[in-house]
Amino acid sequence: MKKYTHAWLAMMAMKRIETAKIPARQQDDAKALITWFKNYRDFVLSGAWYPDSVFKDMSTSHIVKYEPDTSAPEGTTVSFRVMPPTLQLYQYGLKSDMYGKPFLLNKRHNICDRCESFTESLIDSFKILTMENDGSPIVPSNNHIAMRFFILSHYIADAHMPLHCDARSFYNDNEVHGFIEDVWDQQVRSSYYIDEDNERFFYDPQGYPLKQETFSELMQYVEDELRKRQFIWSWGAGCGNTWDYMSGISQYSYLMAYRLVPADHAPSEISKALYMESEAFKEHFFEYSKVILADAVESIAKVWLHAWVRYRDWFRGTELAYFKDQLKKADKNLKDANKTIDDYPEKKDKQAAKVKTAKETADAKQADYDAAVAKGGKTEKKAESLASAQAKLAEAQEKLDAIEAAYKEAEASLENLKALRLAAKIEVDRKQAEIKRYADSNSGI
């Protein structure tokens, strides 16, 4: 797909998340994602085109090539993934003559791996952003993360381009692959106002690409289709994560390739002129284009939202762990204060008795020392004994004073400690209820 098609698909995915009826458990997260996203929409043209303009990994990471396995014994069947029923690629694929038939897969091509890895990097980047202090030299910026969202959308979209999943070659001389993508890009460029000086779309009041007066039927269909289509949160019965889902998409994209460009001629014989005269183009091209583009928007929205929800689930768990730690500390502080108050009478009496004994000893040593001085005898050892007794008295008194101070502090802070403990407990209960409310076995990636 071309530059403006990629950017438009990403913008439509944002619109899909905002306008679709998202399941209740993900609604708040979807709203938060769109609020976050709209601050970075101006990066969509550059971000969604980065894989082609900078990475240039088209020969491996933008494709996954399937071809019929002609060596398989007659009657051999294989399983294809079960996808969400609203995906039209899936519905068209189920009716394909090639559905269930053996195929070969070129394992050098890794578009599904690329989608998975960028999804994981999004989540990891959000985690780093959350955990690092402001100004940390290693923290990724929100701009950086938004770029990764748009880069990811490129790879997801490419998996929906049937010829990216078809081992037949339609590049170079026959130009069919590029021609199809040019048609789509021209449809976008002629349907929306583009601020080419600043490399972005002009926006409508809702913040999405502003439509031109001459709006194409293809673009209108995609918007209408997505407006009425049910948003299905799950990956599909045959899929458990991003990689599985994209693998399924590529399988049905492969099946669609044989509708988009039937195998009536050898690929090397199919020129752009011949293709434009074919029944596949005249009768079905725009029908299939609607399917491809609408499903691409749906998949981008789905993968994006799953990644965001997974991060938000982690964030909620991190917050819960923090508040549990605060509750643990509050429990300990309150327990310690209550113990200090409860133990005070006994501790005070015991220490007061030690002070009394130490004072009696110090008084006796003082009298003994005074008597020795009066007689004019040797006083060095008696002085040492007196100093030791006085030190023990001072230590005993200091401990009694500490017991008194701890009691007064505990008594004075008891109500505050109870309030802190209650606040921590409320936060723990709130977070646990929130996590339970948002919990969904399908939110993992």
C-alpha distance (Angstrom), angle and dihedral (degrees) to the residues before:
residue distance angle dihedral
M1 . . .
K2 3.79 . .
K3 3.79 132.2 .
Y4 3.79 101.8 -92.0
T5 3.79 93.2 40.5
H6 3.79 90.3 55.9
A7 3.80 92.6 48.0
W8 3.80 92.7 46.4
L9 3.82 92.1 49.5
A10 3.81 89.8 53.0
M11 3.81 91.9 49.5
M12 3.79 91.0 47.9
A13 3.81 89.2 51.0
M14 3.81 88.7 56.2
K15 3.80 89.1 49.8
R16 3.79 90.7 47.2
I17 3.80 91.8 55.6
E18 3.81 91.3 47.7
T19 3.80 98.7 46.0
A20 3.81 103.4 32.5
K21 3.77 121.7 96.4
I22 3.78 96.2 -108.1
P23 3.84 116.6 -161.7
A24 3.80 111.8 -93.1
R25 3.80 95.3 -108.7
Q26 3.80 92.5 57.5
Q27 3.82 100.0 36.4
D28 3.80 97.0 95.1
D29 3.79 91.4 46.1
A30 3.81 91.4 48.9
K31 3.81 91.1 52.2
A32 3.79 90.9 48.6
L33 3.81 91.4 50.0
I34 3.80 93.3 52.4
T35 3.82 91.7 46.9
W36 3.80 88.1 52.6
F37 3.81 94.6 42.3
K38 3.79 97.7 53.7
N39 3.78 90.9 65.4
Y40 3.81 90.1 63.9
R41 3.82 105.1 35.3
D42 3.81 91.9 113.1
F43 3.81 88.5 72.3
V44 3.80 93.6 60.1
L45 3.81 98.0 96.8
S46 3.79 95.1 49.4
G47 3.81 95.4 36.6
A48 3.79 97.2 47.8
W49 3.82 89.9 48.1
Y50 3.81 97.3 46.0
P51 3.82 94.9 95.4
D52 3.82 90.0 59.9
S53 3.80 100.2 33.5
V54 3.81 100.2 41.6
F55 3.82 114.0 7.3
K56 3.81 93.4 42.7
D57 3.81 91.6 -171.5
M58 3.80 92.8 143.1
S59 3.81 95.8 129.1
T60 3.81 93.6 62.8
S61 3.80 115.6 7.7
H62 3.81 102.9 43.5
I63 3.77 95.4 54.6
V64 3.79 146.8 45.7
K65 3.78 113.5 -168.3
Y66 3.81 125.1 -144.8
E67 3.77 128.3 179.8
P68 3.80 134.4 175.9
D69 3.80 113.3 -88.8
T70 3.79 100.0 -127.7
S71 3.81 91.2 176.4
A72 3.81 94.0 64.0
P73 3.83 115.5 107.4
E74 3.79 114.2 -97.2
G75 3.79 111.9 -89.2
T76 3.81 94.6 26.7
T77 3.80 112.6 142.0
V78 3.79 132.9 -169.3
S79 3.80 133.9 -161.4
F80 3.77 121.9 -107.2
R81 3.79 120.7 -160.1
V82 3.80 120.1 -91.4
M83 3.80 108.5 -121.6
P84 3.83 134.7 -170.8
P85 3.83 106.4 -70.5
T86 3.81 94.3 -127.4
L87 3.81 91.7 67.1
Q88 3.77 106.8 102.0
L89 3.80 93.2 -159.1
Y90 3.79 85.7 61.5
Q91 3.81 93.4 48.7
Y92 3.80 92.5 47.8
G93 3.79 90.5 46.2
L94 3.79 93.3 53.7
K95 3.81 87.8 60.0
S96 3.80 94.8 46.9
D97 3.81 119.0 115.9
M98 3.82 86.4 -133.3
Y99 3.80 95.2 54.5
G100 3.81 110.5 119.3
K101 3.78 93.4 11.2
P102 3.81 120.0 124.6
F103 3.78 117.6 -92.5
L104 3.78 138.3 -176.6
L105 3.79 121.7 -128.4
N106 3.78 124.9 -151.5
K107 3.81 101.9 -135.7
R108 3.80 94.5 -164.9
H109 3.79 89.6 76.8
N110 3.78 115.3 81.2
I111 3.79 113.6 -179.3
C112 3.83 91.2 133.2
D113 3.80 90.6 52.2
R114 3.80 89.5 48.7
C115 3.80 91.9 53.4
E116 3.80 91.1 48.3
S117 3.80 94.1 47.6
F118 3.80 94.4 48.9
T119 3.79 90.4 47.2
E120 3.79 90.3 53.8
S121 3.81 91.8 46.0
L122 3.81 89.9 54.4
I123 3.79 91.9 54.8
D124 3.80 93.0 43.9
S125 3.82 91.1 49.3
F126 3.80 91.3 53.4
K127 3.81 89.9 49.3
I128 3.80 91.9 52.2
L129 3.81 90.5 46.7
T130 3.81 89.4 52.4
M131 3.79 97.4 46.4
E132 3.81 101.6 41.2
N133 3.80 123.2 81.3
D134 3.79 119.9 -110.1
G135 3.77 110.1 -84.6
S136 3.79 94.4 23.7
P137 3.82 108.8 152.6
I138 3.80 92.1 -135.4
V139 3.80 99.1 50.3
P140 3.83 116.6 110.3
S141 3.79 115.8 -130.3
N142 3.78 125.0 -123.8
N143 3.81 86.7 -114.3
H144 3.79 89.1 58.1
I145 3.80 92.4 49.4
A146 3.82 92.8 47.0
M147 3.80 88.8 53.5
R148 3.79 88.9 54.1
F149 3.81 90.5 53.1
F150 3.80 90.1 54.3
I151 3.81 92.7 43.7
L152 3.80 89.3 52.1
S153 3.81 90.0 51.3
H154 3.82 89.1 59.3
Y155 3.80 93.5 59.1
I156 3.80 92.9 43.5
A157 3.81 90.4 51.2
D158 3.80 93.0 48.1
A159 3.80 90.7 56.8
H160 3.82 87.3 60.2
M161 3.80 92.3 55.1
P162 3.83 99.3 95.0
L163 3.79 95.1 -148.2
H164 3.83 89.2 57.8
C165 3.81 86.4 64.8
D166 3.78 98.7 40.6
A167 3.81 120.1 91.6
R168 3.80 90.5 -149.1
S169 3.80 110.7 100.7
F170 3.81 117.3 -122.8
Y171 3.79 98.8 164.0
N172 3.79 132.9 103.4
D173 3.77 115.6 8.4
N174 3.81 99.8 23.0
E175 3.84 92.8 43.0
V176 3.80 94.0 -162.5
H177 3.79 95.6 128.2
G178 3.79 93.9 50.6
F179 3.80 91.9 41.8
I180 3.81 92.6 56.8
E181 3.78 91.9 49.3
D182 3.81 91.3 46.4
V183 3.81 90.2 55.0
W184 3.79 91.3 53.4
D185 3.79 93.1 46.1
Q186 3.79 92.0 50.0
Q187 3.79 89.2 51.0
V188 3.79 89.4 56.5
R189 3.81 94.9 44.2
S190 3.80 92.7 49.5
S191 3.81 94.0 46.5
Y192 3.80 103.1 48.7
Y193 3.78 136.2 44.0
I194 3.79 110.9 -111.6
D195 3.79 125.6 -162.0
E196 3.78 95.2 -146.3
D197 3.82 94.0 174.8
N198 3.80 90.0 62.6
E199 3.80 97.4 30.8
R200 3.78 96.6 -120.5
F201 3.79 142.6 95.2
F202 3.76 123.9 -94.5
Y203 3.79 106.9 -116.7
D204 3.78 135.9 -130.8
P205 3.84 120.2 -136.2
Q206 3.81 89.9 -85.1
G207 3.79 91.2 55.8
Y208 3.81 99.1 -106.8
P209 3.83 131.3 116.0
L210 3.78 110.1 -59.3
K211 3.79 112.7 -119.1
Q212 3.79 122.4 -128.0
E213 3.79 120.5 -131.6
T214 3.82 89.3 -109.1
F215 3.78 98.9 60.4
S216 3.81 117.3 178.4
E217 3.77 123.0 -119.7
L218 3.80 90.2 -128.2
M219 3.80 93.7 55.9
Q220 3.80 91.2 44.4
Y221 3.79 91.2 51.2
V222 3.81 92.3 53.4
E223 3.80 92.0 50.3
D224 3.82 92.6 45.7
E225 3.79 93.4 45.1
L226 3.77 93.3 51.5
R227 3.79 91.8 45.4
K228 3.80 92.1 58.9
R229 3.83 100.0 31.5
Q230 3.79 118.0 104.2
F231 3.79 113.1 -116.6
I232 3.81 108.6 -129.0
W233 3.79 112.7 -160.6
S234 3.80 99.0 -163.1
W235 3.77 122.8 84.3
G236 3.78 93.0 -126.9
A237 3.79 132.6 -89.7
G238 3.78 92.7 -80.5
C239 3.80 96.0 47.6
G240 3.79 134.7 69.4
N241 3.80 104.7 174.3
T242 3.80 145.6 5.4
W243 3.79 94.1 -74.6
D244 3.81 92.9 51.3
Y245 3.77 91.8 46.8
M246 3.79 94.2 49.9
S247 3.78 90.1 45.7
G248 3.80 88.3 56.0
I249 3.79 91.4 47.4
S250 3.80 90.5 52.7
Q251 3.82 91.4 50.7
Y252 3.79 93.1 54.8
S253 3.78 91.2 39.9
Y254 3.81 86.8 57.2
L255 3.80 89.8 52.6
M256 3.81 90.6 48.7
A257 3.82 90.2 53.1
Y258 3.79 89.8 69.5
R259 3.80 89.6 54.2
L260 3.79 94.4 44.4
V261 3.81 91.8 48.6
P262 3.83 109.9 13.5
A263 3.79 119.0 -149.0
D264 3.82 92.8 -112.0
H265 3.79 91.9 121.9
A266 3.76 136.9 24.5
P267 3.83 109.0 -90.0
S268 3.79 91.5 -116.7
E269 3.81 89.7 58.9
I270 3.82 96.3 52.7
S271 3.78 107.7 95.7
K272 3.78 123.4 179.0
A273 3.80 89.8 -105.3
L274 3.81 92.7 51.1
Y275 3.80 91.3 47.2
M276 3.80 92.9 50.9
E277 3.79 89.3 54.2
S278 3.79 93.3 49.6
E279 3.80 125.1 103.8
A280 3.82 89.1 -124.0
F281 3.80 89.7 63.7
K282 3.78 100.8 35.9
E283 3.79 97.2 42.9
H284 3.79 105.4 28.2
F285 3.80 113.7 14.7
F286 3.80 96.8 99.0
E287 3.79 91.7 39.3
Y288 3.80 90.4 56.4
S289 3.80 92.0 40.5
K290 3.81 89.6 58.3
V291 3.79 90.2 52.8
I292 3.79 94.3 47.4
L293 3.79 97.4 46.5
A294 3.80 96.9 41.6
D295 3.80 91.6 49.7
A296 3.81 91.1 47.0
V297 3.81 89.9 56.6
E298 3.80 90.6 47.1
S299 3.79 93.2 50.9
I300 3.80 94.7 47.0
A301 3.80 89.9 51.0
K302 3.80 91.8 47.4
V303 3.81 96.5 49.2
W304 3.79 92.4 43.4
L305 3.78 92.9 50.3
H306 3.81 93.3 46.0
A307 3.81 90.1 52.4
W308 3.80 92.1 48.0
V309 3.81 92.8 47.3
R310 3.76 91.0 49.4
Y311 3.82 90.0 53.4
R312 3.80 91.4 46.1
D313 3.81 90.4 49.6
W314 3.81 89.0 52.6
F315 3.80 90.6 47.0
R316 3.79 91.7 51.1
G317 3.80 89.2 49.4
T318 3.80 90.7 49.6
E319 3.79 90.7 50.5
L320 3.80 90.5 48.7
A321 3.81 90.8 51.9
Y322 3.81 89.8 50.5
F323 3.80 93.8 50.3
K324 3.81 91.2 45.1
D325 3.79 88.1 54.6
Q326 3.81 89.9 49.1
L327 3.81 89.8 49.5
K328 3.79 90.6 49.9
K329 3.80 90.7 51.8
A330 3.83 91.5 45.5
D331 3.82 90.3 50.5
K332 3.79 90.8 50.9
N333 3.80 93.9 46.9
L334 3.80 91.9 48.6
K335 3.80 92.2 45.6
D336 3.80 90.7 49.4
A337 3.82 91.8 49.1
N338 3.81 92.6 49.3
K339 3.80 90.7 47.4
T340 3.81 90.5 50.1
I341 3.81 90.2 52.3
D342 3.81 94.2 43.4
D343 3.81 93.5 47.0
Y344 3.81 94.8 43.4
P345 3.85 100.8 93.7
E346 3.79 94.6 48.6
K347 3.81 94.7 41.0
K348 3.81 91.3 46.3
D349 3.80 93.8 50.4
K350 3.80 93.1 46.6
Q351 3.79 93.2 48.0
A352 3.84 92.3 43.4
A353 3.78 88.1 54.8
K354 3.80 90.0 51.6
V355 3.81 89.7 50.0
K356 3.81 90.3 50.7
T357 3.82 91.5 49.6
A358 3.82 91.6 46.0
K359 3.82 90.2 49.4
E360 3.77 92.5 49.7
T361 3.79 89.7 50.0
A362 3.81 92.2 47.0
D363 3.84 91.0 48.0
A364 3.80 90.8 50.8
K365 3.80 91.5 48.6
Q366 3.80 89.4 48.8
A367 3.80 91.8 52.2
D368 3.80 90.9 46.9
Y369 3.80 90.9 50.2
D370 3.82 92.8 46.6
A371 3.79 90.8 51.3
A372 3.80 91.8 51.1
V373 3.81 90.9 50.6
A374 3.83 90.5 49.7
K375 3.82 91.2 53.2
G376 3.78 91.3 47.8
G377 3.78 92.5 -124.8
K378 3.79 130.8 137.1
T379 3.83 111.6 -60.1
E380 3.84 105.8 174.0
K381 3.82 97.6 99.7
K382 3.80 92.3 39.6
A383 3.81 89.3 51.5
E384 3.79 90.7 51.1
S385 3.81 90.5 48.2
L386 3.82 90.8 49.0
A387 3.83 92.3 48.7
S388 3.82 90.5 50.6
A389 3.80 91.8 49.9
Q390 3.80 92.1 47.7
A391 3.83 90.5 49.6
K392 3.80 90.9 51.8
L393 3.81 89.5 49.1
A394 3.79 90.8 50.9
E395 3.82 91.1 48.2
A396 3.80 91.6 48.7
Q397 3.80 91.3 48.8
E398 3.79 91.0 47.5
K399 3.81 90.3 54.0
L400 3.81 90.3 49.0
D401 3.81 90.1 49.9
A402 3.84 89.8 49.5
I403 3.81 90.7 51.6
E404 3.81 89.6 50.2
A405 3.83 92.1 47.3
A406 3.82 93.3 46.8
Y407 3.78 90.4 50.5
K408 3.80 93.1 49.7
E409 3.82 91.4 46.4
A410 3.81 92.7 47.9
E411 3.79 92.2 47.3
A412 3.80 92.2 47.5
S413 3.85 94.0 47.1
L414 3.81 98.2 40.1
E415 3.81 96.8 96.7
N416 3.80 91.6 44.3
L417 3.81 91.1 50.0
K418 3.80 89.9 50.1
A419 3.80 89.7 51.5
L420 3.83 92.3 48.7
R421 3.78 91.2 48.6
L422 3.81 91.2 49.5
A423 3.82 91.4 48.8
A424 3.81 91.3 50.4
K425 3.82 90.8 48.2
I426 3.80 91.1 50.2
E427 3.83 90.4 51.8
V428 3.81 92.1 48.6
D429 3.81 91.6 49.3
R430 3.80 91.0 45.9
K431 3.80 93.1 50.2
Q432 3.79 92.8 45.5
A433 3.80 90.4 51.3
E434 3.81 90.1 46.9
I435 3.78 92.5 50.8
K436 3.80 90.6 47.5
R437 3.80 89.8 49.9
Y438 3.80 93.5 49.9
A439 3.80 96.7 37.7
D440 3.78 113.3 121.1
S441 3.77 128.1 162.9
N442 3.82 88.9 -141.9
S443 3.80 95.3 57.5
G444 3.80 93.9 82.0
I445 3.78 120.5 97.3
